[in-house]
Amino acid sequence: MRTLALLIVSTCVFGALHAEDTADFEMYVDYPIGLWDMSSTGPIDKANTEYTHSYNNSIKYTLNAGNQATITHTWYGEWTTDIIHWEFWVRPAGTGLENMRLKARVFLEAPRPSVRLGDITGPIPPGVWTKVVVPLSALSVVEGEVVHYLYFDVPQNLPIFWLDDMKFVKRDPPLTTTTIDLQPNAPFRALHKRMFGVGVHCQDNTLELSESRSRMMEAGILFMNFPGGTNTDLYDWESSTNNQTGVYCRLTTEKYLQLAEAIGADKMIAANYGSGTPVEAAAWVEYANNVMGGNVINWSIGNECYHPGEYDTRPPPFDHDAETYAAFCVQAIQLMKGVDPRVKIGVVGTYGEQSWPQRITVINPVTGVPANGWSAVLLTRMREAGVLPDYFDMHLYTVPPGKESDALLFQNLDRIDFWITPMKRMLTDYLGPAGENIPINLTESNSTWGRPGPQNVSLTNAMYLMYQWGQMAKRNLESWVWWKLHNQAQVNGNDHPSLYGWRDYSDFGILARGLPEGVSPPLNTRYPTFYAMKMLKKFARPGDEMFPVTTNNMHLKVFGCKSASGRIRLLVINAAKTKDIPVRISAGNQLLPGSATLHRYGATEDVNERDISTTYVTFGPIFGGSFRTLQTTINRYSINLIEF
């Protein structure tokens, strides 16, 4: 037993933390990061190797009079809250780069006035790297505005130049002591099984193995989505075959129901939209619930049906078409509920009313603004038909493949309301008061959506999983599903050295599939994301209540949960790679116990492929009893659970 790991807070003062590690917003590090991209009316090479400030690549610009180079945030813009300046490094081949002009454009506005680069930097010598620091104020941008575009304007011929290591830099937090404040007597939601989900694959032939089922119970999986991902729009449930290839899928409806019963999980089934019919969907409900007694309450229709990569047998322009999908859903919902009135049926949603443009335009009933996005058309047609969904089906992958950044994973979740708020607004705008009672269910999620790199099997993704779950729970989503249990190892993803981790392969699964041989570890080897699920099992279970927790440190992600017996649990994720963070923990006027259980999964556990470490900590006989404020240190880059 470790003693004195937690102490009564004294009057000592800790050093100030600086914006570092996962705080600054990277825009280019060897490649465009996340949703940022670079273009130019003159020649541009975004992976030039002639001169680099760090790693292997830089951007080479060849700009003459009248050219313009653009730096674009491809998803509407970057919030500048706490951002103090734009920073990059340049290396000109000759003199005169100072004459380039910089300007910014805030979302939905005209460009702001430009500023001459040399007025900020002074002379920029040729042949060496120079750091450029551009205050937001120099671009006439007010902190908190959303920057959509940044421009290099060229009034005269410029020397060829190279640019590298571009980012928005965040303000140093003005604090001397990190605090974590708990409010265990102000619960804001209760949890249920649907918040502990994993997607399973109809072609996974390992799920009948006792080892696989044992692992699922070890991870605390209590909800499953079937038949899984793109299989949804290909799957013939009656024959358990792929409609496109004819391949037999080993995980049939019967076996899926048996698996769920064996591990004590609730069930979700996604009906086939791409190559199915409403009648087939209703027949599946009949078979699963009335014939098999499967008690499948949660259903959805299709999988990402707006996406051109999804299987859809309809001819253009009716494939991937929101109006066609809406008509299918209206009929399917009526037929499915006619078979079993208990079922809850969700429809495929998108993040914004202009996302995934359609062939027709509708009018937002509240704002009067024309919109032709998938969700705007879908919700309009369902409202007109008088048939509404039971929930809005959301998928979340926050980072494009090949553009990964460890910092970006956490930053995207910091700004999760960028996705959630517009979805909630669409439901109320297009469906009226009824939309307020239609929840959002997250039924598929991971970090990147395709061609994953080793980041997916790193400690970073485990931390991201935990943080994503907490952010969704705080926003009262009614389900959370991680994609997925088993996939298979891959070696063709982004393995950039800036990304944390030691494995040289990737995998979407939380458990190894054992395939391909020679690349994957043995079947059911636990990845870091598995241990994140296991930590979630220790943190929260159905019937527990979430309560508010706040901190003044940008690197810490904090959540609170109270068990039915009253036990207080504090989850702390430290996203700083290089800094252990001393913290003070308090719960208002409530006394905290003089001992606690500390569960940790961090670099030591990951590198040594160990389970979650558990330490029993106490204040010792001198201090004893209970205290209002406690002190401890949160290890760098780790998931920590303190059970009081």
C-alpha positions as CSV (number, residue, x, y, z in Angstrom):
1,M,0.0,0.0,0.0
2,R,1.4,3.4,-1.0
3,T,1.1,6.1,1.7
4,L,1.2,9.9,1.4
5,A,0.4,9.8,-2.3
6,L,-2.3,12.3,-1.5
7,L,-1.7,15.1,0.9
8,I,-3.6,18.0,2.5
9,V,-2.9,21.1,0.4
10,S,-0.3,23.3,1.9
11,T,0.4,26.9,1.0
12,C,3.1,25.9,-1.6
13,V,2.8,27.3,-5.1
14,F,3.5,25.3,-8.2
15,G,5.1,26.7,-11.4
16,A,2.8,28.0,-14.1
17,L,1.9,25.7,-16.9
18,H,2.5,26.8,-20.5
19,A,0.5,26.1,-23.6
20,E,2.5,23.2,-25.0
21,D,2.2,19.6,-26.1
22,T,-1.4,19.0,-27.1
23,A,-2.5,22.7,-26.6
24,D,-1.4,24.5,-29.7
25,F,-3.3,24.0,-33.0
26,E,-1.0,22.5,-35.5
27,M,-1.8,23.3,-39.2
28,Y,1.3,21.9,-41.0
29,V,3.9,19.5,-39.7
30,D,5.3,17.6,-42.8
31,Y,1.7,17.5,-44.1
32,P,-1.5,19.5,-43.7
33,I,-3.0,18.6,-40.3
34,G,-6.6,17.6,-39.8
35,L,-9.0,19.8,-41.6
36,W,-6.5,22.3,-42.8
37,D,-5.3,22.4,-46.4
38,M,-3.1,24.6,-48.6
39,S,-3.6,25.8,-52.2
40,S,-2.2,28.4,-54.5
41,T,-2.7,30.1,-57.8
42,G,1.0,29.7,-58.3
43,P,3.1,26.5,-58.1
44,I,3.0,24.8,-54.7
45,D,4.6,21.6,-53.4
46,K,3.2,20.5,-50.1
47,A,5.7,17.7,-49.6
48,N,9.0,19.3,-50.7
49,T,12.2,17.8,-49.3
50,E,14.8,20.4,-50.4
51,Y,14.7,22.4,-47.2
52,T,12.9,21.5,-44.0
53,H,12.7,23.1,-40.5
54,S,11.6,19.8,-38.9
55,Y,11.1,16.2,-40.0
56,N,11.0,15.5,-43.8
57,N,8.8,17.9,-45.7
58,S,8.0,21.6,-46.1
59,I,5.8,23.6,-48.4
60,K,7.5,25.2,-51.4
61,Y,5.9,28.3,-52.8
62,T,6.7,29.9,-56.2
63,L,4.6,33.1,-56.2
64,N,4.6,36.0,-58.7
65,A,2.7,39.2,-58.8
66,G,-1.0,38.6,-58.7
67,N,-0.8,35.1,-57.2
68,Q,-2.6,34.2,-54.0
69,A,-1.8,31.3,-51.7
70,T,-4.7,30.1,-49.4
71,I,-4.7,28.2,-46.2
72,T,-8.2,26.8,-45.8
73,H,-10.0,25.1,-42.9
74,T,-12.2,22.7,-44.9
75,W,-14.9,22.5,-42.2
76,Y,-16.0,26.1,-41.8
77,G,-13.1,27.3,-39.6
78,E,-11.1,27.2,-36.4
79,W,-12.3,28.9,-33.2
80,T,-9.7,31.2,-31.9
81,T,-10.6,31.2,-28.2
82,D,-7.4,31.4,-26.2
83,I,-5.3,31.7,-29.4
84,I,-2.9,34.6,-29.3
85,H,-1.0,34.3,-32.6
86,W,-0.4,32.5,-35.9
87,E,3.1,31.1,-36.1
88,F,5.2,29.5,-38.9
89,W,8.8,29.3,-40.2
90,V,9.9,30.6,-43.6
91,R,13.1,30.2,-45.6
92,P,13.3,32.5,-48.7
93,A,15.7,31.8,-51.5
94,G,16.3,35.5,-52.0
95,T,15.3,39.0,-50.7
96,G,11.9,40.6,-50.8
97,L,9.6,38.2,-49.0
98,E,8.8,41.0,-46.6
99,N,6.5,42.5,-49.3
100,M,4.1,39.6,-49.1
101,R,0.8,40.5,-47.5
102,L,-1.2,38.4,-45.0
103,K,-4.9,38.5,-44.3
104,A,-7.6,36.4,-42.7
105,R,-11.2,35.7,-43.4
106,V,-13.7,34.9,-40.6
107,F,-16.4,32.5,-41.3
108,L,-19.2,34.0,-43.5
109,E,-17.5,37.3,-43.7
110,A,-15.4,39.2,-46.2
111,P,-11.6,39.1,-45.8
112,R,-10.2,41.4,-43.2
113,P,-7.6,44.1,-44.1
114,S,-4.2,42.7,-45.1
115,V,-0.9,43.5,-43.4
116,R,2.6,43.6,-44.9
117,L,4.7,40.7,-43.6
118,G,7.8,42.9,-43.2
119,D,5.8,45.2,-40.9
120,I,5.5,42.3,-38.5
121,T,8.9,40.7,-38.9
122,G,11.3,43.3,-40.1
123,P,13.9,42.0,-42.7
124,I,13.8,38.3,-43.5
125,P,17.3,37.0,-44.4
126,P,17.5,34.6,-47.3
127,G,18.9,31.1,-47.0
128,V,18.0,30.6,-43.3
129,W,14.8,29.7,-41.4
130,T,13.1,32.6,-39.7
131,K,10.2,32.3,-37.2
132,V,7.2,34.4,-38.0
133,V,4.8,35.3,-35.3
134,V,1.6,37.1,-36.4
135,P,-0.7,38.3,-33.6
136,L,-4.4,37.9,-34.3
137,S,-4.8,41.6,-33.8
138,A,-2.4,42.2,-36.8
139,L,-5.0,40.3,-38.9
140,S,-7.9,42.3,-37.4
141,V,-9.2,39.1,-35.9
142,V,-10.7,39.3,-32.4
143,E,-10.0,36.3,-30.1
144,G,-12.9,33.9,-30.2
145,E,-13.8,34.5,-33.9
146,V,-13.8,31.6,-36.3
147,V,-11.0,31.8,-38.9
148,H,-12.0,30.1,-42.1
149,Y,-9.2,31.2,-44.5
150,L,-5.7,32.7,-44.3
151,Y,-4.1,34.3,-47.4
152,F,-0.7,35.2,-48.7
153,D,-1.3,38.0,-51.2
154,V,1.5,38.8,-53.7
155,P,1.7,42.4,-54.9
156,Q,5.0,41.7,-56.8
157,N,7.2,38.8,-57.7
158,L,8.6,37.1,-54.6
159,P,11.6,34.8,-54.1
160,I,10.8,31.1,-53.9
161,F,10.3,30.3,-50.3
162,W,9.7,27.3,-48.1
163,L,7.2,27.2,-45.1
164,D,7.1,24.7,-42.3
165,D,5.7,24.1,-38.8
166,M,2.6,26.2,-39.0
167,K,0.2,26.5,-36.1
168,F,-2.1,28.7,-34.0
169,V,-0.5,29.2,-30.6
170,K,-2.6,29.2,-27.4
171,R,-2.3,31.6,-24.5
172,D,-0.3,30.4,-21.5
173,P,-2.8,29.6,-18.8
174,P,-2.7,32.3,-16.1
175,L,-2.5,29.9,-13.1
176,T,-0.1,28.9,-10.4
177,T,-2.0,25.9,-9.1
178,T,-4.2,23.4,-11.0
179,T,-7.5,22.8,-9.4
180,I,-10.1,20.1,-9.9
181,D,-13.5,20.9,-8.4
182,L,-16.2,18.2,-8.0
183,Q,-19.9,18.7,-7.5
184,P,-21.1,15.2,-6.6
185,N,-24.4,16.4,-5.2
186,A,-25.5,17.9,-8.5
187,P,-25.9,14.9,-10.8
188,F,-27.0,15.8,-14.4
189,R,-27.7,12.4,-15.9
190,A,-28.1,8.7,-15.2
191,L,-26.3,6.1,-17.3
192,H,-27.7,3.0,-19.1
193,K,-26.3,0.1,-21.1
194,R,-26.4,1.9,-24.4
195,M,-23.6,4.1,-23.3
196,F,-21.1,1.2,-23.2
197,G,-21.1,0.0,-26.8
198,V,-18.9,-1.6,-29.4
199,G,-19.7,-2.4,-33.0
200,V,-19.4,-6.0,-34.2
201,H,-18.9,-7.3,-37.7
202,C,-21.1,-9.9,-39.4
203,Q,-18.1,-11.5,-40.9
204,D,-16.3,-11.9,-37.6
205,N,-15.9,-15.6,-37.1
206,T,-14.3,-15.4,-33.7
207,L,-17.3,-14.3,-31.6
208,E,-18.3,-17.8,-30.7
209,L,-15.0,-18.4,-29.0
210,S,-15.1,-18.4,-25.2
211,E,-12.0,-16.2,-25.2
212,S,-13.6,-13.5,-27.3
213,R,-16.7,-13.5,-25.1
214,S,-14.5,-13.4,-22.0
215,R,-12.7,-10.4,-23.4
216,M,-16.0,-8.6,-24.1
217,M,-17.1,-9.0,-20.5
218,E,-13.7,-8.0,-19.2
219,A,-14.1,-4.7,-21.2
220,G,-17.6,-4.1,-19.8
221,I,-19.3,-4.1,-23.2
222,L,-23.0,-3.8,-22.7
223,F,-24.3,-2.7,-26.1
224,M,-23.6,-3.9,-29.6
225,N,-24.3,-2.6,-33.1
226,F,-24.9,-5.2,-35.8
227,P,-24.2,-6.1,-38.7
228,G,-21.6,-3.4,-38.6
229,G,-20.5,-0.4,-40.7
230,T,-20.7,-0.7,-44.5
231,N,-22.0,-4.2,-44.1
232,T,-25.4,-2.7,-43.2
233,D,-26.3,-1.8,-46.8
234,L,-25.0,-5.0,-48.2
235,Y,-26.4,-7.5,-45.7
236,D,-29.2,-9.9,-46.5
237,W,-30.4,-10.9,-43.0
238,E,-32.4,-14.0,-44.1
239,S,-29.4,-15.7,-45.9
240,S,-26.7,-13.9,-43.9
241,T,-24.9,-13.1,-47.1
242,N,-23.4,-10.1,-48.8
243,N,-25.7,-8.9,-51.5
244,Q,-22.8,-7.6,-53.6
245,T,-20.4,-10.6,-53.4
246,G,-22.6,-13.4,-52.2
247,V,-20.1,-14.1,-49.4
248,Y,-21.6,-15.9,-46.3
249,C,-21.4,-14.0,-43.1
250,R,-20.6,-16.2,-40.1
251,L,-22.3,-14.0,-37.5
252,T,-26.0,-14.6,-38.2
253,T,-28.9,-12.9,-36.5
254,E,-29.4,-15.9,-34.3
255,K,-25.7,-16.0,-33.3
256,Y,-25.7,-12.2,-32.7
257,L,-28.7,-12.5,-30.3
258,Q,-27.0,-15.5,-28.5
259,L,-23.8,-13.5,-28.1
260,A,-25.6,-10.5,-26.6
261,E,-27.4,-12.8,-24.2
262,A,-24.2,-14.5,-23.2
263,I,-22.4,-11.3,-22.3
264,G,-25.5,-9.5,-20.9
265,A,-25.5,-6.8,-23.6
266,D,-28.4,-4.8,-25.1
267,K,-28.7,-5.0,-28.9
268,M,-28.9,-2.7,-31.9
269,I,-29.6,-3.7,-35.5
270,A,-29.1,-1.5,-38.5
271,A,-31.5,-2.4,-41.3
272,N,-30.4,-2.6,-44.9
273,Y,-31.2,0.6,-46.9
274,G,-28.7,0.3,-49.7
275,S,-29.9,-3.0,-51.2
276,G,-33.0,-3.7,-49.0
277,T,-36.6,-2.7,-48.7
278,P,-38.9,-1.5,-45.9
279,V,-40.7,-4.8,-46.0
280,E,-37.4,-6.7,-45.4
281,A,-36.7,-4.4,-42.5
282,A,-40.1,-5.1,-40.9
283,A,-39.5,-8.9,-41.5
284,W,-36.3,-8.6,-39.7
285,V,-38.0,-7.1,-36.7
286,E,-40.6,-9.8,-36.8
287,Y,-37.9,-12.5,-36.9
288,A,-35.6,-11.0,-34.2
289,N,-38.3,-10.1,-31.7
290,N,-41.4,-12.2,-32.3
291,V,-39.8,-15.4,-33.6
292,M,-36.5,-15.4,-31.7
293,G,-37.6,-13.4,-28.7
294,G,-34.5,-11.3,-29.1
295,N,-35.9,-8.1,-27.5
296,V,-34.0,-5.9,-30.0
297,I,-35.4,-2.4,-29.1
298,N,-32.9,-0.2,-30.9
299,W,-32.9,-0.1,-34.7
300,S,-31.6,2.2,-37.3
301,I,-32.0,2.4,-41.1
302,G,-28.8,2.2,-43.2
303,N,-25.3,3.3,-42.7
304,E,-23.9,6.7,-43.7
305,C,-26.3,6.6,-46.7
306,Y,-25.4,10.1,-47.8
307,H,-21.8,8.9,-48.6
308,P,-21.1,8.0,-52.2
309,G,-18.9,5.1,-51.0
310,E,-21.8,3.4,-49.4
311,Y,-23.5,0.6,-51.4
312,D,-26.8,1.9,-52.9
313,T,-28.5,0.0,-55.8
314,R,-30.7,2.9,-56.9
315,P,-29.8,4.6,-60.2
316,P,-28.7,8.2,-60.2
317,P,-29.9,10.7,-59.1
318,F,-31.8,8.6,-56.5
319,D,-28.7,6.9,-55.0
320,H,-27.4,8.6,-51.8
321,D,-30.4,10.8,-52.1
322,A,-32.0,12.3,-48.9
323,E,-35.5,12.5,-50.4
324,T,-35.5,8.9,-51.5
325,Y,-34.1,7.9,-48.1
326,A,-36.8,9.8,-46.3
327,A,-39.5,8.0,-48.2
328,F,-37.9,4.7,-47.3
329,C,-37.7,5.6,-43.7
330,V,-41.3,6.8,-43.5
331,Q,-42.5,3.5,-44.8
332,A,-40.1,1.3,-42.9
333,I,-40.8,3.0,-39.5
334,Q,-44.5,2.4,-39.9
335,L,-44.0,-1.2,-40.9
336,M,-41.4,-2.0,-38.3
337,K,-43.5,-0.4,-35.5
338,G,-46.5,-2.3,-36.8
339,V,-44.7,-5.5,-36.1
340,D,-43.3,-4.4,-32.7
341,P,-44.5,-1.1,-31.3
342,R,-41.7,-1.1,-28.7
343,V,-38.9,-0.6,-31.2
344,K,-37.0,2.7,-31.4
345,I,-35.8,3.6,-34.9
346,G,-33.1,6.1,-35.8
347,V,-32.3,7.7,-39.1
348,V,-28.9,8.6,-40.5
349,G,-27.9,12.2,-39.7
350,T,-25.2,14.6,-40.6
351,Y,-23.7,17.5,-38.7
352,G,-25.1,20.5,-40.5
353,E,-28.0,21.6,-42.7
354,Q,-25.7,22.2,-45.7
355,S,-23.6,19.0,-45.3
356,W,-23.7,16.5,-48.2
357,P,-25.6,18.7,-50.7
358,Q,-28.6,17.2,-52.4
359,R,-30.5,17.7,-55.7
360,I,-33.3,19.7,-54.0
361,T,-33.4,22.7,-51.7
362,V,-35.7,23.2,-48.7
363,I,-36.2,26.1,-46.4
364,N,-35.3,26.1,-42.7
365,P,-38.7,26.9,-41.0
366,V,-37.1,29.0,-38.3
367,T,-34.4,31.0,-40.0
368,G,-35.9,31.0,-43.5
369,V,-32.5,30.1,-44.9
370,P,-32.4,27.8,-48.0
371,A,-30.6,24.5,-47.3
372,N,-29.9,21.5,-49.5
373,G,-27.9,19.3,-47.1
374,W,-28.8,15.7,-46.4
375,S,-30.3,16.3,-43.0
376,A,-32.3,19.4,-44.0
377,V,-34.0,17.5,-46.8
378,L,-34.5,14.3,-44.7
379,L,-36.1,16.1,-41.7
380,T,-38.3,18.2,-43.9
381,R,-39.7,15.3,-45.8
382,M,-40.3,13.3,-42.6
383,R,-42.0,16.2,-41.0
384,E,-44.3,16.6,-44.0
385,A,-45.1,12.9,-43.9
386,G,-45.9,13.1,-40.2
387,V,-43.6,10.3,-39.3
388,L,-40.6,11.2,-37.1
389,P,-37.6,9.2,-36.0
390,D,-37.0,8.1,-32.5
391,Y,-33.4,9.3,-32.6
392,F,-30.8,10.9,-34.8
393,D,-28.0,8.5,-35.7
394,M,-24.6,10.1,-35.6
395,H,-21.2,8.8,-36.5
396,L,-18.0,10.5,-35.4
397,Y,-14.5,10.3,-36.8
398,T,-12.7,13.6,-36.2
399,V,-9.4,13.2,-38.1
400,P,-8.9,12.5,-41.9
401,P,-6.5,9.6,-42.6
402,G,-3.0,10.7,-43.5
403,K,-3.5,14.0,-41.6
404,E,-3.3,12.8,-38.1
405,S,-2.0,14.8,-35.1
406,D,-2.0,13.7,-31.5
407,A,-2.9,17.2,-30.4
408,L,-5.7,17.4,-32.9
409,L,-7.5,14.4,-31.4
410,F,-8.0,16.1,-28.1
411,Q,-8.6,19.6,-29.6
412,N,-11.4,18.3,-31.8
413,L,-13.1,16.9,-28.7
414,D,-12.5,20.1,-26.8
415,R,-14.7,21.7,-29.5
416,I,-17.3,18.9,-29.8
417,D,-20.1,21.4,-29.6
418,F,-19.1,22.4,-33.1
419,W,-20.7,19.1,-34.2
420,I,-23.3,18.5,-31.5
421,T,-24.9,22.0,-31.3
422,P,-25.9,22.2,-35.1
423,M,-27.4,18.8,-35.0
424,K,-29.6,19.6,-32.0
425,R,-30.5,22.9,-33.7
426,M,-31.5,21.1,-36.9
427,L,-33.8,18.8,-35.0
428,T,-35.7,21.7,-33.4
429,D,-35.6,23.9,-36.5
430,Y,-37.0,21.3,-38.9
431,L,-39.2,19.3,-36.6
432,G,-40.4,21.9,-34.2
433,P,-41.1,21.2,-30.5
434,A,-41.1,17.4,-31.2
435,G,-37.4,17.8,-32.2
436,E,-36.5,18.7,-28.6
437,N,-37.4,15.2,-27.5
438,I,-35.5,13.4,-30.3
439,P,-32.1,12.4,-28.9
440,I,-28.8,12.0,-30.7
441,N,-27.3,8.5,-30.6
442,L,-23.6,8.0,-31.4
443,T,-23.6,4.5,-33.0
444,E,-20.1,4.4,-34.5
445,S,-16.9,6.3,-33.6
446,N,-13.2,6.2,-33.7
447,S,-10.4,8.7,-34.4
448,T,-9.8,8.4,-38.2
449,W,-12.3,7.0,-40.6
450,G,-10.0,5.1,-43.0
451,R,-6.5,3.8,-43.6
452,P,-5.5,4.1,-40.0
453,G,-1.9,4.5,-38.9
454,P,-0.3,3.2,-35.7
455,Q,-2.0,6.1,-33.8
456,N,-5.1,3.9,-33.7
457,V,-3.3,1.3,-31.5
458,S,-1.5,3.8,-29.4
459,L,-2.0,5.2,-25.9
460,T,-3.2,8.4,-27.6
461,N,-6.3,6.7,-29.1
462,A,-7.1,5.1,-25.7
463,M,-7.1,8.5,-24.1
464,Y,-9.1,9.8,-27.0
465,L,-11.7,7.1,-26.5
466,M,-12.1,7.9,-22.9
467,Y,-12.3,11.7,-23.6
468,Q,-14.8,11.1,-26.4
469,W,-17.0,9.0,-24.1
470,G,-17.0,11.7,-21.4
471,Q,-17.8,14.5,-23.8
472,M,-20.8,12.5,-25.2
473,A,-22.0,11.6,-21.8
474,K,-21.9,15.2,-20.7
475,R,-24.0,16.2,-23.7
476,N,-26.7,13.6,-22.8
477,L,-26.3,11.5,-25.9
478,E,-28.3,8.3,-25.4
479,S,-25.9,5.8,-26.9
480,W,-22.1,5.6,-27.5
481,V,-20.6,2.9,-29.7
482,W,-16.9,2.5,-30.5
483,W,-15.9,1.0,-33.9
484,K,-15.0,-1.9,-33.4
485,L,-14.3,-5.1,-31.5
486,H,-12.2,-6.9,-34.1
487,N,-10.9,-5.7,-37.5
488,Q,-7.4,-6.7,-38.7
489,A,-4.0,-5.2,-38.6
490,Q,-2.8,-2.8,-41.4
491,V,0.6,-1.4,-42.3
492,N,-0.2,1.3,-44.9
493,G,-1.3,4.1,-42.7
494,N,0.4,7.2,-41.4
495,D,3.4,6.3,-39.2
496,H,4.8,9.8,-38.8
497,P,7.4,10.1,-36.0
498,S,5.6,13.0,-34.5
499,L,2.8,10.6,-33.5
500,Y,3.1,9.0,-30.1
501,G,3.4,5.2,-30.0
502,W,5.7,2.2,-30.5
503,R,3.7,-0.3,-32.6
504,D,4.5,-0.4,-36.3
505,Y,1.0,-1.4,-37.5
506,S,-2.6,-0.3,-37.0
507,D,-6.0,-1.8,-36.3
508,F,-9.5,-0.4,-35.9
509,G,-10.3,-3.1,-33.3
510,I,-9.9,-2.9,-29.6
511,L,-8.8,-6.6,-29.8
512,A,-6.4,-8.1,-32.4
513,R,-7.9,-10.4,-35.0
514,G,-4.7,-12.3,-35.5
515,L,-4.8,-11.4,-39.2
516,P,-2.8,-11.0,-41.3
517,E,-0.3,-13.4,-39.9
518,G,3.1,-11.9,-39.5
519,V,1.6,-8.4,-38.9
520,S,-1.1,-8.8,-36.3
521,P,-0.4,-10.0,-32.8
522,P,-2.3,-13.1,-31.7
523,L,-6.1,-13.2,-31.7
524,N,-7.7,-11.2,-28.9
525,T,-4.5,-9.5,-27.9
526,R,-5.6,-6.4,-25.9
527,Y,-4.8,-3.0,-27.5
528,P,-4.7,0.3,-25.5
529,T,-8.3,1.1,-26.6
530,F,-9.3,-2.2,-24.9
531,Y,-7.8,-1.0,-21.6
532,A,-9.7,2.3,-22.1
533,M,-12.9,0.4,-22.3
534,K,-11.9,-1.5,-19.2
535,M,-11.2,1.7,-17.4
536,L,-14.6,3.0,-18.4
537,K,-16.1,-0.2,-16.8
538,K,-14.4,0.8,-13.5
539,F,-15.5,4.4,-13.8
540,A,-19.2,4.1,-14.7
541,R,-21.9,1.5,-14.9
542,P,-25.6,1.5,-15.7
543,G,-27.5,3.3,-12.9
544,D,-24.6,5.5,-12.0
545,E,-25.0,9.2,-12.2
546,M,-22.6,11.7,-13.8
547,F,-21.9,14.9,-12.0
548,P,-20.1,18.1,-13.0
549,V,-16.3,18.4,-12.6
550,T,-14.2,21.5,-13.7
551,T,-10.6,22.3,-13.9
552,N,-8.5,25.3,-14.8
553,N,-5.9,23.4,-16.8
554,M,-6.3,22.9,-20.5
555,H,-4.3,19.7,-20.5
556,L,-6.6,17.9,-18.1
557,K,-9.9,16.3,-19.2
558,V,-12.1,15.6,-16.1
559,F,-15.3,13.8,-15.4
560,G,-17.2,12.6,-12.3
561,C,-19.5,9.7,-11.6
562,K,-21.3,8.6,-8.5
563,S,-22.3,5.0,-8.0
564,A,-25.7,3.9,-6.7
565,S,-24.1,3.2,-3.3
566,G,-22.7,6.8,-3.2
567,R,-19.1,6.1,-4.1
568,I,-17.5,9.1,-5.8
569,R,-15.2,8.5,-8.9
570,L,-13.1,11.1,-10.6
571,L,-11.7,10.4,-14.1
572,V,-8.7,12.5,-15.1
573,I,-7.0,12.3,-18.5
574,N,-3.7,14.2,-18.7
575,A,-3.1,15.0,-22.4
576,A,0.3,16.7,-21.8
577,K,3.1,14.4,-23.1
578,T,5.9,15.9,-21.1
579,K,4.4,17.2,-17.9
580,D,3.2,15.6,-14.7
581,I,0.6,18.0,-13.3
582,P,0.2,18.7,-9.5
583,V,-3.4,19.2,-8.7
584,R,-5.7,20.2,-5.8
585,I,-9.0,18.3,-5.6
586,S,-12.0,19.6,-3.8
587,A,-15.7,19.0,-3.6
588,G,-17.1,22.2,-2.3
589,N,-18.1,21.8,1.3
590,Q,-18.2,18.1,1.1
591,L,-15.5,16.2,2.9
592,L,-13.4,13.8,0.8
593,P,-12.2,10.5,2.4
594,G,-8.7,10.1,3.7
595,S,-8.0,7.2,1.4
596,A,-8.7,6.3,-2.2
597,T,-8.1,3.7,-4.9
598,L,-6.1,5.0,-7.9
599,H,-6.3,3.2,-11.3
600,R,-3.9,4.3,-14.0
601,Y,-3.2,3.4,-17.6
602,G,-0.3,5.3,-19.1
603,A,3.0,5.0,-20.9
604,T,4.4,2.5,-18.4
605,E,1.5,0.1,-18.8
606,D,1.3,0.6,-22.5
607,V,5.0,0.0,-23.3
608,N,5.2,-3.0,-21.1
609,E,1.8,-4.3,-22.3
610,R,0.5,-4.4,-18.8
611,D,-3.0,-4.2,-17.4
612,I,-4.4,-1.1,-15.7
613,S,-2.3,-0.5,-12.5
614,T,-4.2,-0.2,-9.2
615,T,-2.8,1.4,-6.1
616,Y,-4.5,1.9,-2.8
617,V,-3.5,5.3,-1.4
618,T,-4.0,6.7,2.1
619,F,-3.1,9.8,4.1
620,G,-1.6,7.8,6.8
621,P,-2.2,7.9,10.6
622,I,-1.0,11.4,11.0
623,F,-3.6,12.9,8.8
624,G,-6.4,10.3,8.9
625,G,-10.1,11.1,8.5
626,S,-11.5,13.2,5.7
627,F,-10.5,16.5,4.1
628,R,-12.0,19.3,2.0
629,T,-9.0,19.6,-0.3
630,L,-6.6,17.0,-1.4
631,Q,-3.4,17.2,-3.4
632,T,-1.8,14.7,-5.8
633,T,0.1,14.6,-9.1
634,I,-1.4,13.4,-12.4
635,N,1.1,11.6,-14.5
636,R,1.9,12.8,-18.0
637,Y,-0.1,11.3,-20.9
638,S,-2.3,9.0,-18.9
639,I,-5.8,7.9,-17.9
640,N,-6.4,8.1,-14.2
641,L,-9.4,7.0,-12.1
642,I,-9.6,8.0,-8.4
643,E,-12.2,6.2,-6.4
644,F,-13.0,7.9,-3.1
